[in-house]
């Protein structure tokens, strides 16, 4: 029974270790995504500044460069849209990152717990083996004591028979004649 339990615990330990590894990899991927979102955020801010500068230059150019003003306005809209989307994405990424960290901590705890159970099962297995060995020794000692008790009983029967024979001999009257 204990080997099956140990195998089950070992399998669960391996699953927990793989789970912890997957969570760590997910956490690394989340950090990488967060870094890339930061870069996109920087690009959106720079695009917004460029659009603002382009709008200023278009205003200076006057009526002749009206197309330039339209393009700078569109660039500004794109930058604002990117910032708006990032404002929605970043909190979700942050929340997901926190959740993944909590999962990683729980997975680590689970791995530790399964490891402790494995150690305890190994100790229990060792104690069971020691008990089995001690039981074998006790059984051998009990058998030896049983043999010694039988020998002692036979010796006691000898003395009892010898004493009974002496009493019979003395009561028969031959004892007085022999003296």
N, CA and C atoms as an extended XYZ file, in Angstrom:
537
Properties=species:S:1:pos:R:3:atomname:S:1:resname:S:1:resid:I:1 pbc="F F F"
N         0.831       -1.198        0.000 N   UNK     1
C         0.000        0.000        0.000 CA  UNK     1
C         0.870        1.255        0.000 C   UNK     1
N         1.906        1.251        0.832 N   UNK     2
C         2.753        2.437        0.939 CA  UNK     2
C         3.463        2.752       -0.374 C   UNK     2
N         3.992        1.760       -1.113 N   UNK     3
C         4.610        2.103       -2.403 CA  UNK     3
C         3.637        2.793       -3.358 C   UNK     3
N         2.357        2.371       -3.350 N   UNK     4
C         1.371        3.011       -4.224 CA  UNK     4
C         1.148        4.455       -3.798 C   UNK     4
N         1.087        4.664       -2.490 N   UNK     5
C         0.901        6.029       -1.977 CA  UNK     5
C         2.100        6.886       -2.348 C   UNK     5
N         3.302        6.308       -2.190 N   UNK     6
C         4.514        7.054       -2.524 CA  UNK     6
C         4.534        7.419       -4.002 C   UNK     6
N         4.117        6.473       -4.854 N   UNK     7
C         4.083        6.753       -6.296 CA  UNK     7
C         3.075        7.852       -6.597 C   UNK     7
N         1.920        7.806       -5.921 N   UNK     8
C         0.907        8.844       -6.111 CA  UNK     8
C         1.422       10.203       -5.689 C   UNK     8
N         2.114       10.240       -4.563 N   UNK     9
C         2.667       11.507       -4.074 CA  UNK     9
C         3.744       12.000       -5.026 C   UNK     9
N         4.584       11.098       -5.500 N   UNK    10
C         5.634       11.496       -6.447 CA  UNK    10
C         5.026       12.069       -7.721 C   UNK    10
N         3.957       11.441       -8.195 N   UNK    11
C         3.292       11.944       -9.404 CA  UNK    11
C         2.718       13.333       -9.154 C   UNK    11
N         2.096       13.529       -7.993 N   UNK    12
C         1.531       14.844       -7.675 CA  UNK    12
C         2.632       15.887       -7.507 C   UNK    12
N         3.760       15.469       -6.945 N   UNK    13
C         4.888       16.384       -6.799 CA  UNK    13
C         5.387       16.825       -8.167 C   UNK    13
N         5.492       15.887       -9.105 N   UNK    14
C         5.942       16.236      -10.455 CA  UNK    14
C         4.947       17.179      -11.126 C   UNK    14
N         3.650       16.935      -10.931 N   UNK    15
C         2.626       17.818      -11.500 CA  UNK    15
C         2.753       19.209      -10.899 C   UNK    15
N         2.952       19.270       -9.586 N   UNK    16
C         3.084       20.564       -8.916 CA  UNK    16
C         4.326       21.303       -9.406 C   UNK    16
N         5.419       20.577       -9.594 N   UNK    17
C         6.657       21.201      -10.084 CA  UNK    17
C         6.447       21.734      -11.500 C   UNK    17
N         5.801       20.920      -12.355 N   UNK    18
C         5.522       21.386      -13.722 CA  UNK    18
C         4.587       22.590      -13.709 C   UNK    18
N         3.599       22.554      -12.824 N   UNK    19
C         2.673       23.687      -12.700 CA  UNK    19
C         3.401       24.941      -12.264 C   UNK    19
N         4.296       24.801      -11.294 N   UNK    20
C         5.069       25.953      -10.821 CA  UNK    20
C         5.939       26.506      -11.945 C   UNK    20
N         6.533       25.607      -12.718 N   UNK    21
C         7.372       26.035      -13.841 CA  UNK    21
C         6.531       26.789      -14.874 C   UNK    21
N         5.341       26.265      -15.173 N   UNK    22
C         4.452       26.918      -16.146 CA  UNK    22
C         4.021       28.288      -15.646 C   UNK    22
N         3.742       28.389      -14.356 N   UNK    23
C         3.343       29.680      -13.791 CA  UNK    23
C         4.502       30.667      -13.877 C   UNK    23
N         5.717       30.214      -13.592 N   UNK    24
C         6.882       31.106      -13.687 CA  UNK    24
C         7.090       31.572      -15.128 C   UNK    24
N         6.920       30.653      -16.076 N   UNK    25
C         7.050       31.034      -17.485 CA  UNK    25
C         5.964       32.031      -17.875 C   UNK    25
N         4.749       31.824      -17.378 N   UNK    26
C         3.652       32.756      -17.650 CA  UNK    26
C         3.964       34.119      -17.058 C   UNK    26
N         4.510       34.122      -15.859 N   UNK    27
C         4.878       35.381      -15.208 CA  UNK    27
C         5.942       36.118      -16.020 C   UNK    27
N         6.924       35.380      -16.533 N   UNK    28
C         7.950       35.995      -17.378 CA  UNK    28
C         7.326       36.570      -18.646 C   UNK    28
N         6.396       35.829      -19.251 N   UNK    29
C         5.719       36.315      -20.456 CA  UNK    29
C         4.921       37.578      -20.142 C   UNK    29
N         4.266       37.604      -18.983 N   UNK    30
C         3.492       38.789      -18.578 CA  UNK    30
C         4.418       40.001      -18.414 C   UNK    30
N         5.577       39.773      -17.824 N   UNK    31
C         6.535       40.873      -17.656 CA  UNK    31
C         7.006       41.379      -19.014 C   UNK    31
N         7.254       40.442      -19.929 N   UNK    32
C         7.681       40.819      -21.273 CA  UNK    32
C         6.593       41.627      -21.975 C   UNK    32
N         5.338       41.193      -21.838 N   UNK    33
C         4.214       41.924      -22.442 CA  UNK    33
C         4.110       43.317      -21.832 C   UNK    33
N         4.271       43.393      -20.515 N   UNK    34
C         4.191       44.696      -19.839 CA  UNK    34
C         5.289       45.636      -20.339 C   UNK    34
N         6.492       45.091      -20.549 N   UNK    35
C         7.585       45.913      -21.078 CA  UNK    35
C         7.245       46.419      -22.482 C   UNK    35
N         6.701       45.558      -23.314 N   UNK    36
C         6.349       45.953      -24.684 CA  UNK    36
C         5.221       46.976      -24.686 C   UNK    36
N         4.274       46.818      -23.768 N   UNK    37
C         3.199       47.809      -23.663 CA  UNK    37
C         3.775       49.153      -23.244 C   UNK    37
N         4.778       49.121      -22.376 N   UNK    38
C         5.454       50.364      -21.989 CA  UNK    38
C         6.095       51.039      -23.190 C   UNK    38
N         6.705       50.241      -24.054 N   UNK    39
C         7.314       50.793      -25.273 CA  UNK    39
C         6.235       51.393      -26.172 C   UNK    39
N         5.115       50.678      -26.323 N   UNK    40
C         4.004       51.196      -27.145 CA  UNK    40
C         3.473       52.493      -26.550 C   UNK    40
N         3.400       52.549      -25.236 N   UNK    41
C         2.945       53.766      -24.556 CA  UNK    41
C         3.894       54.925      -24.864 C   UNK    41
N         5.193       54.658      -24.822 N   UNK    42
C         6.176       55.699      -25.164 CA  UNK    42
C         5.995       56.161      -26.609 C   UNK    42
N         5.794       55.201      -27.514 N   UNK    43
C         5.592       55.551      -28.931 CA  UNK    43
C         4.334       56.398      -29.093 C   UNK    43
N         3.259       56.040      -28.388 N   UNK    44
C         2.008       56.809      -28.475 CA  UNK    44
C         2.222       58.236      -27.977 C   UNK    44
N         2.962       58.381      -26.875 N   UNK    45
C         3.235       59.732      -26.350 CA  UNK    45
C         4.072       60.537      -27.341 C   UNK    45
N         5.091       59.893      -27.919 N   UNK    46
C         5.924       60.588      -28.895 CA  UNK    46
C         5.113       60.947      -30.141 C   UNK    46
N         4.223       60.044      -30.561 N   UNK    47
C         3.361       60.334      -31.720 CA  UNK    47
C         2.460       61.522      -31.423 C   UNK    47
N         1.948       61.587      -30.212 N   UNK    48
C         1.097       62.706      -29.805 CA  UNK    48
C         1.883       64.015      -29.868 C   UNK    48
N         3.125       63.981      -29.379 N   UNK    49
C         3.965       65.189      -29.445 CA  UNK    49
C         4.261       65.572      -30.891 C   UNK    49
N         4.563       64.566      -31.715 N   UNK    50
C         4.830       64.847      -33.130 CA  UNK    50
C         3.594       65.434      -33.810 C   UNK    50
N         2.420       64.898      -33.490 N   UNK    51
C         1.176       65.421      -34.075 CA  UNK    51
C         0.952       66.859      -33.635 C   UNK    51
N         1.247       67.144      -32.378 N   UNK    52
C         1.106       68.518      -31.872 CA  UNK    52
C         2.068       69.449      -32.606 C   UNK    52
N         3.306       69.020      -32.754 N   UNK    53
C         4.287       69.829      -33.490 CA  UNK    53
C         3.867       70.012      -34.945 C   UNK    53
N         3.344       68.936      -35.551 N   UNK    54
C         2.894       69.028      -36.941 CA  UNK    54
C         1.727       69.998      -37.062 C   UNK    54
N         0.830       69.995      -36.082 N   UNK    55
C        -0.313       70.925      -36.105 CA  UNK    55
C         0.175       72.365      -35.998 C   UNK    55
N         1.187       72.578      -35.151 N   UNK    56
C         1.749       73.931      -35.015 CA  UNK    56
C         2.381       74.360      -36.334 C   UNK    56
N         3.145       73.472      -36.942 N   UNK    57
C         3.784       73.794      -38.230 CA  UNK    57
C         2.736       74.014      -39.326 C   UNK    57
N         1.661       73.226      -39.298 N   UNK    58
C         0.592       73.395      -40.297 CA  UNK    58
C        -0.082       74.744      -40.118 C   UNK    58
N        -0.246       75.175      -38.883 N   UNK    59
C        -0.870       76.482      -38.628 CA  UNK    59
C         0.027       77.595      -39.143 C   UNK    59
N         1.321       77.437      -39.024 N   UNK    60
C         2.257       78.444      -39.517 CA  UNK    60
C         2.254       78.484      -41.048 C   UNK    60
N         2.102       77.294      -41.636 N   UNK    61
C         2.159       77.225      -43.100 CA  UNK    61
C         0.955       77.893      -43.746 C   UNK    61
N        -0.138       77.907      -43.031 N   UNK    62
C        -1.310       78.596      -43.561 CA  UNK    62
C        -2.149       77.700      -44.445 C   UNK    62
N        -2.851       78.391      -45.371 N   UNK    63
C        -3.836       77.734      -46.231 CA  UNK    63
C        -3.167       76.788      -47.221 C   UNK    63
N        -1.955       77.061      -47.629 N   UNK    64
C        -1.287       76.273      -48.669 CA  UNK    64
C        -1.020       74.828      -48.237 C   UNK    64
N        -0.794       74.581      -46.973 N   UNK    65
C        -0.482       73.220      -46.500 CA  UNK    65
C        -1.627       72.640      -45.664 C   UNK    65
N        -2.844       72.796      -46.157 N   UNK    66
C        -4.011       72.285      -45.452 CA  UNK    66
C        -3.955       70.758      -45.344 C   UNK    66
N        -3.421       70.073      -46.333 N   UNK    67
C        -3.285       68.606      -46.296 CA  UNK    67
C        -2.383       68.165      -45.151 C   UNK    67
N        -1.348       68.968      -44.901 N   UNK    68
C        -0.433       68.671      -43.805 CA  UNK    68
C        -1.182       68.740      -42.477 C   UNK    68
N        -2.060       69.696      -42.333 N   UNK    69
C        -2.856       69.852      -41.112 CA  UNK    69
C        -3.780       68.648      -40.923 C   UNK    69
N        -4.368       68.160      -42.014 N   UNK    70
C        -5.258       66.996      -41.922 CA  UNK    70
C        -4.468       65.767      -41.468 C   UNK    70
N        -3.295       65.560      -42.058 N   UNK    71
C        -2.458       64.410      -41.687 CA  UNK    71
C        -2.044       64.507      -40.228 C   UNK    71
N        -1.623       65.676      -39.776 N   UNK    72
C        -1.204       65.822      -38.379 CA  UNK    72
C        -2.378       65.575      -37.438 C   UNK    72
N        -3.574       65.979      -37.841 N   UNK    73
C        -4.768       65.718      -37.024 CA  UNK    73
C        -5.051       64.226      -36.911 C   UNK    73
N        -4.887       63.514      -38.017 N   UNK    74
C        -5.117       62.063      -37.999 CA  UNK    74
C        -4.072       61.345      -37.139 C   UNK    74
N        -2.816       61.815      -37.244 N   UNK    75
C        -1.759       61.228      -36.406 CA  UNK    75
C        -2.087       61.451      -34.937 C   UNK    75
N        -2.569       62.646      -34.622 N   UNK    76
C        -2.941       62.955      -33.237 CA  UNK    76
C        -4.079       62.035      -32.773 C   UNK    76
N        -5.087       61.812      -33.633 N   UNK    77
C        -6.202       60.923      -33.277 CA  UNK    77
C        -5.702       59.496      -33.016 C   UNK    77
N        -4.774       59.036      -33.876 N   UNK    78
C        -4.207       57.698      -33.676 CA  UNK    78
C        -3.464       57.611      -32.344 C   UNK    78
N        -2.689       58.633      -32.034 N   UNK    79
C        -1.948       58.654      -30.770 CA  UNK    79
C        -2.911       58.641      -29.589 C   UNK    79
N        -3.977       59.431      -29.671 N   UNK    80
C        -4.957       59.475      -28.584 CA  UNK    80
C        -5.660       58.125      -28.438 C   UNK    80
N        -5.954       57.502      -29.567 N   UNK    81
C        -6.595       56.188      -29.530 CA  UNK    81
C        -5.676       55.144      -28.897 C   UNK    81
N        -4.398       55.207      -29.267 N   UNK    82
C        -3.424       54.268      -28.693 CA  UNK    82
C        -3.324       54.460      -27.183 C   UNK    82
N        -3.276       55.714      -26.742 N   UNK    83
C        -3.199       56.002      -25.305 CA  UNK    83
C        -4.462       55.499      -24.606 C   UNK    83
N        -5.622       55.720      -25.228 N   UNK    84
C        -6.887       55.269      -24.647 CA  UNK    84
C        -6.916       53.745      -24.494 C   UNK    84
N        -6.473       53.040      -25.533 N   UNK    85
C        -6.426       51.578      -25.457 CA  UNK    85
C        -5.437       51.107      -24.396 C   UNK    85
N        -4.297       51.765      -24.333 N   UNK    86
C        -3.307       51.397      -23.321 CA  UNK    86
C        -3.846       51.629      -21.914 C   UNK    86
N        -4.613       52.702      -21.752 N   UNK    87
C        -5.207       52.977      -20.440 CA  UNK    87
C        -6.161       51.858      -20.024 C   UNK    87
N        -6.754       51.186      -21.000 N   UNK    88
C        -7.647       50.065      -20.692 CA  UNK    88
C        -6.869       48.758      -20.503 C   UNK    88
N        -5.803       48.582      -21.268 N   UNK    89
C        -5.042       47.331      -21.240 CA  UNK    89
C        -4.131       47.236      -20.017 C   UNK    89
N        -3.444       48.309      -19.694 N   UNK    90
C        -2.433       48.279      -18.628 CA  UNK    90
C        -3.012       47.808      -17.294 C   UNK    90
N        -4.161       48.320      -16.833 N   UNK    91
C        -4.687       47.810      -15.560 CA  UNK    91
C        -5.014       46.311      -15.615 C   UNK    91
N        -5.510       45.846      -16.754 N   UNK    92
C        -5.799       44.414      -16.905 CA  UNK    92
C        -4.534       43.577      -16.828 C   UNK    92
N        -3.480       44.058      -17.479 N   UNK    93
C        -2.194       43.357      -17.436 CA  UNK    93
C        -1.659       43.358      -16.007 C   UNK    93
N        -1.748       44.490      -15.329 N   UNK    94
C        -1.260       44.576      -13.949 CA  UNK    94
C        -2.031       43.613      -13.047 C   UNK    94
N        -3.356       43.586      -13.218 N   UNK    95
C        -4.186       42.691      -12.403 CA  UNK    95
C        -3.841       41.230      -12.699 C   UNK    95
N        -3.684       40.910      -13.981 N   UNK    96
C        -3.323       39.547      -14.370 CA  UNK    96
C        -1.960       39.171      -13.805 C   UNK    96
N        -1.036       40.106      -13.830 N   UNK    97
C         0.300       39.857      -13.292 CA  UNK    97
C         0.236       39.543      -11.800 C   UNK    97
N        -0.574       40.296      -11.068 N   UNK    98
C        -0.728       40.048       -9.628 CA  UNK    98
C        -1.330       38.658       -9.401 C   UNK    98
N        -2.349       38.323      -10.193 N   UNK    99
C        -2.980       37.004      -10.054 CA  UNK    99
C        -1.992       35.881      -10.365 C   UNK    99
N        -1.192       36.058      -11.402 N   UNK   100
C        -0.208       35.039      -11.760 CA  UNK   100
C         0.826       34.899      -10.644 C   UNK   100
N         1.222       36.009      -10.029 N   UNK   101
C         2.167       35.942       -8.910 CA  UNK   101
C         1.558       35.187       -7.730 C   UNK   101
N         0.270       35.426       -7.471 N   UNK   102
C        -0.402       34.701       -6.385 CA  UNK   102
C        -0.476       33.207       -6.700 C   UNK   102
N        -0.764       32.897       -7.964 N   UNK   103
C        -0.815       31.493       -8.376 CA  UNK   103
C         0.568       30.859       -8.226 C   UNK   103
N         1.605       31.606       -8.596 N   UNK   104
C         2.972       31.091       -8.461 CA  UNK   104
C         3.290       30.805       -6.998 C   UNK   104
N         2.901       31.717       -6.112 N   UNK   105
C         3.151       31.514       -4.679 CA  UNK   105
C         2.379       30.297       -4.169 C   UNK   105
N         1.127       30.165       -4.584 N   UNK   106
C         0.314       29.017       -4.155 CA  UNK   106
C         0.894       27.716       -4.700 C   UNK   106
N         1.359       27.753       -5.934 N   UNK   107
C         1.949       26.568       -6.545 CA  UNK   107
C         3.232       26.176       -5.820 C   UNK   107
N         4.018       27.175       -5.459 N   UNK   108
C         5.252       26.934       -4.700 CA  UNK   108
C         4.923       26.300       -3.352 C   UNK   108
N         3.894       26.835       -2.696 N   UNK   109
C         3.448       26.296       -1.412 CA  UNK   109
C         2.987       24.852       -1.570 C   UNK   109
N         2.247       24.607       -2.635 N   UNK   110
C         1.744       23.256       -2.889 CA  UNK   110
C         2.909       22.297       -3.120 C   UNK   110
N         3.892       22.727       -3.885 N   UNK   111
C         5.062       21.884       -4.126 CA  UNK   111
C         5.765       21.566       -2.816 C   UNK   111
N         5.893       22.575       -1.979 N   UNK   112
C         6.535       22.388       -0.676 CA  UNK   112
C         5.734       21.399        0.164 C   UNK   112
N         4.409       21.564        0.170 N   UNK   113
C         3.548       20.664        0.940 CA  UNK   113
C         3.637       19.234        0.452 C   UNK   113
N         3.636       19.050       -0.856 N   UNK   114
C         3.741       17.704       -1.416 CA  UNK   114
C         5.108       17.112       -1.080 C   UNK   114
N         6.134       17.944       -1.110 N   UNK   115
C         7.471       17.478       -0.729 CA  UNK   115
C         7.514       17.024        0.722 C   UNK   115
N         6.870       17.787        1.598 N   UNK   116
C         6.823       17.411        3.011 CA  UNK   116
C         6.051       16.107        3.199 C   UNK   116
N         4.969       15.954        2.456 N   UNK   117
C         4.198       14.705        2.541 CA  UNK   117
C         5.059       13.540        2.064 C   UNK   117
N         5.827       13.765        1.015 N   UNK   118
C         6.700       12.717        0.494 CA  UNK   118
C         7.734       12.308        1.541 C   UNK   118
N         8.324       13.298        2.211 N   UNK   119
C         9.298       13.007        3.272 CA  UNK   119
C         8.623       12.217        4.393 C   UNK   119
N         7.429       12.652        4.791 N   UNK   120
C         6.700       11.962        5.860 CA  UNK   120
C         6.373       10.524        5.458 C   UNK   120
N         5.986       10.325        4.202 N   UNK   121
C         5.677        8.969        3.738 CA  UNK   121
C         6.930        8.097        3.731 C   UNK   121
N         8.065        8.669        3.363 N   UNK   122
C         9.315        7.907        3.409 CA  UNK   122
C         9.639        7.506        4.844 C   UNK   122
N         9.439        8.439        5.783 N   UNK   123
C         9.682        8.130        7.189 CA  UNK   123
C         8.719        7.050        7.672 C   UNK   123
N         7.452        7.166        7.282 N   UNK   124
C         6.456        6.166        7.661 CA  UNK   124
C         6.822        4.802        7.087 C   UNK   124
N         7.289        4.790        5.862 N   UNK   125
C         7.717        3.543        5.230 CA  UNK   125
C         8.883        2.929        6.000 C   UNK   125
N         9.834        3.769        6.395 N   UNK   126
C        10.990        3.286        7.156 CA  UNK   126
C        10.540        2.723        8.508 C   UNK   126
N         9.638        3.423        9.185 N   UNK   127
C         9.132        2.954       10.478 CA  UNK   127
C         8.379        1.640       10.306 C   UNK   127
N         7.596        1.535        9.239 N   UNK   128
C         6.857        0.296        8.974 CA  UNK   128
C         7.818       -0.866        8.764 C   UNK   128
N         8.886       -0.615        8.029 N   UNK   129
C         9.890       -1.669        7.816 CA  UNK   129
C        10.563       -2.057        9.125 C   UNK   129
N        10.878       -1.055        9.959 N   UNK   130
C        11.486       -1.346       11.255 CA  UNK   130
C        10.527       -2.160       12.122 C   UNK   130
N         9.245       -1.784       12.101 N   UNK   131
C         8.246       -2.532       12.874 CA  UNK   131
C         8.127       -3.967       12.374 C   UNK   131
N         8.153       -4.147       11.066 N   UNK   132
C         8.074       -5.498       10.502 CA  UNK   132
C         9.282       -6.320       10.932 C   UNK   132
N        10.456       -5.697       10.913 N   UNK   133
C        11.671       -6.383       11.338 CA  UNK   133
C        11.592       -6.733       12.823 C   UNK   133
N        11.143       -5.774       13.631 N   UNK   134
C        11.009       -6.026       15.069 CA  UNK   134
C         9.974       -7.113       15.330 C   UNK   134
N         8.900       -7.138       14.565 N   UNK   135
C         7.881       -8.181       14.720 CA  UNK   135
C         8.469       -9.549       14.409 C   UNK   135
N         9.306       -9.612       13.397 N   UNK   136
C         9.967      -10.874       13.056 CA  UNK   136
C        10.867      -11.346       14.181 C   UNK   136
N        11.620      -10.414       14.766 N   UNK   137
C        12.502      -10.750       15.888 CA  UNK   137
C        11.668      -11.223       17.076 C   UNK   137
N        10.582      -10.498       17.368 N   UNK   138
C         9.714      -10.885       18.487 CA  UNK   138
C         9.087      -12.257       18.253 C   UNK   138
N         8.690      -12.546       17.039 N   UNK   139
C         8.107      -13.856       16.727 CA  UNK   139
C         9.135      -14.959       16.949 C   UNK   139
N        10.371      -14.719       16.528 N   UNK   140
C        11.429      -15.711       16.730 CA  UNK   140
C        11.695      -15.908       18.221 C   UNK   140
N        11.716      -14.816       18.970 N   UNK   141
C        11.934      -14.912       20.416 CA  UNK   141
C        10.776      -15.651       21.086 C   UNK   141
N         9.554      -15.387       20.650 N   UNK   142
C         8.391      -16.068       21.230 CA  UNK   142
C         8.458      -17.564       20.950 C   UNK   142
N         8.886      -17.927       19.759 N   UNK   143
C         9.015      -19.345       19.417 CA  UNK   143
C        10.096      -19.997       20.268 C   UNK   143
N        11.206      -19.304       20.462 N   UNK   144
C        12.295      -19.815       21.302 CA  UNK   144
C        11.822      -19.985       22.742 C   UNK   144
N        11.089      -18.991       23.244 N   UNK   145
C        10.583      -19.072       24.615 CA  UNK   145
C         9.570      -20.210       24.752 C   UNK   145
N         8.768      -20.430       23.740 N   UNK   146
C         7.810      -21.533       23.757 CA  UNK   146
C         8.545      -22.867       23.852 C   UNK   146
N         9.623      -23.009       23.081 N   UNK   147
C        10.435      -24.232       23.136 CA  UNK   147
C        11.055      -24.416       24.507 C   UNK   147
N        11.572      -23.337       25.092 N   UNK   148
C        12.162      -23.423       26.429 CA  UNK   148
C        11.102      -23.772       27.470 C   UNK   148
N         9.898      -23.230       27.322 N   UNK   149
C         8.814      -23.539       28.264 CA  UNK   149
C         8.453      -25.017       28.180 C   UNK   149
N         8.422      -25.576       26.975 N   UNK   150
C         8.132      -27.006       26.822 CA  UNK   150
C         9.211      -27.850       27.496 C   UNK   150
N        10.485      -27.479       27.310 N   UNK   151
C        11.584      -28.219       27.955 CA  UNK   151
C        11.474      -28.127       29.474 C   UNK   151
N        11.166      -26.942       29.970 N   UNK   152
C        11.023      -26.748       31.412 CA  UNK   152
C         9.861      -27.580       31.951 C   UNK   152
N         8.780      -27.656       31.212 N   UNK   153
C         7.622      -28.443       31.645 CA  UNK   153
C         7.993      -29.925       31.712 C   UNK   153
N         8.754      -30.419       30.727 N   UNK   154
C         9.180      -31.822       30.760 CA  UNK   154
C        10.078      -32.076       31.965 C   UNK   154
N        10.979      -31.135       32.276 N   UNK   155
C        11.836      -31.285       33.459 CA  UNK   155
C        11.002      -31.299       34.733 C   UNK   155
N        10.023      -30.443       34.800 N   UNK   156
C         9.160      -30.394       35.979 CA  UNK   156
C         8.377      -31.699       36.119 C   UNK   156
N         7.945      -32.279       35.023 N   UNK   157
C         7.238      -33.558       35.069 CA  UNK   157
C         8.157      -34.651       35.596 C   UNK   157
N         9.434      -34.596       35.219 N   UNK   158
C        10.394      -35.592       35.702 CA  UNK   158
C        10.494      -35.520       37.215 C   UNK   158
N        10.669      -34.272       37.725 N   UNK   159
C        10.796      -34.128       39.172 CA  UNK   159
C         9.504      -34.509       39.875 C   UNK   159
N         8.394      -34.217       39.302 N   UNK   160
C         7.114      -34.573       39.905 CA  UNK   160
C         6.961      -36.086       39.929 C   UNK   160
N         7.314      -36.762       38.845 N   UNK   161
C         7.231      -38.218       38.793 CA  UNK   161
C         8.218      -38.860       39.762 C   UNK   161
N         9.421      -38.323       39.849 N   UNK   162
C        10.429      -38.868       40.762 CA  UNK   162
C         9.966      -38.709       42.203 C   UNK   162
N         9.392      -37.568       42.554 N   UNK   163
C         8.883      -37.339       43.917 CA  UNK   163
C         7.722      -38.256       44.225 C   UNK   163
N         6.828      -38.471       43.288 N   UNK   164
C         5.672      -39.351       43.484 CA  UNK   164
C         6.146      -40.789       43.667 C   UNK   164
N         7.160      -41.206       42.945 N   UNK   165
C         7.697      -42.561       43.067 CA  UNK   165
C         8.319      -42.753       44.443 C   UNK   165
N         9.021      -41.755       44.965 N   UNK   166
C         9.643      -41.849       46.275 CA  UNK   166
C         8.560      -41.990       47.345 C   UNK   166
N         7.505      -41.213       47.228 N   UNK   167
C         6.411      -41.304       48.203 CA  UNK   167
C         5.784      -42.699       48.168 C   UNK   167
N         5.575      -43.212       46.988 N   UNK   168
C         5.001      -44.554       46.865 CA  UNK   168
C         5.937      -45.596       47.501 C   UNK   168
N         7.192      -45.442       47.310 N   UNK   169
C         8.184      -46.378       47.814 CA  UNK   169
C         8.200      -46.337       49.338 C   UNK   169
N         8.171      -45.105       49.911 N   UNK   170
C         8.207      -44.978       51.368 CA  UNK   170
C         6.920      -45.523       51.998 C   UNK   170
N         5.811      -45.320       51.384 N   UNK   171
C         4.549      -45.781       51.962 CA  UNK   171
C         4.368      -47.297       51.785 C   UNK   171
N         5.118      -47.900       50.921 N   UNK   172
C         4.945      -49.329       50.680 CA  UNK   172
C         5.543      -50.181       51.805 C   UNK   172
N         6.379      -49.638       52.599 N   UNK   173
C         6.967      -50.415       53.675 CA  UNK   173
C         8.326      -50.953       53.318 C   UNK   173
N         8.679      -50.875       52.082 N   UNK   174
C        10.008      -51.340       51.687 CA  UNK   174
C        11.074      -50.380       52.174 C   UNK   174
N        10.692      -49.156       52.415 N   UNK   175
C        11.676      -48.164       52.842 CA  UNK   175
C        12.224      -48.544       54.206 C   UNK   175
N        11.365      -49.069       55.129 N   UNK   176
C        11.815      -49.441       56.462 CA  UNK   176
C        12.687      -50.676       56.421 C   UNK   176
N        12.401      -51.546       55.504 N   UNK   177
C        13.166      -52.776       55.387 CA  UNK   177
C        14.551      -52.465       54.855 C   UNK   177
N        14.630      -51.516       53.989 N   UNK   178
C        15.898      -51.192       53.341 CA  UNK   178
C        16.809      -50.456       54.295 C   UNK   178
N        16.262      -49.887       55.315 N   UNK   179
C        17.104      -49.097       56.208 CA  UNK   179
C        17.745      -49.993       57.146 C   UNK   179
